[in-house]
Amino acid sequence: INFNLKSLLLTVKGERMDTNFGVGLKSYLFELSSPDFYEDLQEEINYQLRVYMPWLVETNVQVTGKQEFNNLNVRIKYKLNRPEIVDYFELSISLDEL
């Protein structure tokens, strides 16, 4: 599950056969100044989860970051019904890591 989440977040749209798959998180590092940035990114991640990982239920996505450091942190709490699993996935990315 964590591998799939990481893949979904880091894949750029159009990089795979399905041109709508992926969030392209790295490209968002350059857009941190928008007032609605975190809310828009959370909505995009939630959309991608609904479409490409529908077996995850009760997902909760939190996006935080620091504009001055071009840093993003994504935390996803998810639940899988069968077998029942409740867990967290966290990913941090910054320009320094590129």
C-alpha positions in Angstrom: 0.0 0.0 0.0 2.8 2.5 0.9 4.6 1.7 -2.3 1.4 2.4 -4.3 0.8 5.6 -2.4 4.3 6.8 -3.0 4.0 6.0 -6.7 0.7 7.8 -7.0 2.1 10.9 -5.4 5.4 11.1 -7.3 4.2 10.1 -10.8 3.7 13.0 -13.1 0.5 12.9 -15.2 1.2 11.5 -18.6 4.2 9.5 -17.4 2.4 6.2 -17.6 -0.2 4.7 -20.0 -3.1 6.3 -18.1 -2.5 10.0 -18.8 -4.6 11.0 -15.7 -2.7 8.9 -13.2 -0.5 10.7 -10.7 -0.2 13.8 -8.7 3.3 14.9 -9.7 4.2 16.1 -6.2 7.6 17.5 -7.2 6.1 20.0 -9.6 4.1 21.5 -6.7 7.2 22.6 -5.0 7.3 25.6 -7.3 3.7 26.6 -6.6 3.8 27.1 -2.8 2.8 30.8 -3.0 -0.8 30.3 -4.0 -3.3 31.1 -1.1 -5.4 28.0 -1.8 -2.4 25.8 -2.6 -2.6 23.2 0.3 -6.4 22.8 -0.1 -6.1 22.3 -3.9 -3.3 19.8 -3.5 -5.3 17.9 -0.9 -8.3 17.8 -3.2 -6.1 16.4 -6.1 -4.7 13.7 -3.8 -8.1 12.8 -2.6 -9.4 12.6 -6.2 -6.5 10.3 -7.2 -7.1 8.1 -4.2 -10.8 7.7 -5.1 -10.0 6.9 -8.7 -6.9 4.7 -8.5 -7.0 3.3 -5.0 -10.7 2.8 -4.2 -10.0 -0.1 -1.9 -8.7 2.4 0.7 -11.6 3.7 2.8 -11.8 6.5 5.3 -8.7 8.3 3.9 -7.6 11.5 5.5 -5.1 13.6 3.6 -3.1 16.4 5.3 -0.6 18.6 3.3 1.7 21.0 5.1 4.9 22.7 4.1 7.2 25.7 4.4 7.3 28.0 1.5 10.7 29.5 2.4 12.3 26.0 2.3 10.3 24.8 -0.7 9.2 21.8 1.4 6.1 19.7 1.3 4.8 17.1 3.7 2.0 14.7 2.9 0.4 12.5 5.5 -2.3 10.1 4.6 -4.3 8.1 7.1 -6.1 5.2 5.5 -8.2 2.1 6.3 -8.4 -1.1 4.4 -11.4 -3.3 5.1 -10.2 -6.8 4.3 -7.9 -7.5 5.9 -8.6 -4.7 8.3 -5.7 -2.4 8.4 -5.5 1.2 9.7 -2.2 2.9 9.0 -0.4 6.1 8.1 1.7 7.0 5.1 4.0 10.0 5.2 6.2 11.6 2.5 8.3 14.7 2.7 9.9 16.3 -0.3 12.0 19.4 -0.8 14.0 21.1 -3.6 17.2 20.1 -1.8 16.3 16.4 -2.5 15.9 16.9 -6.3 
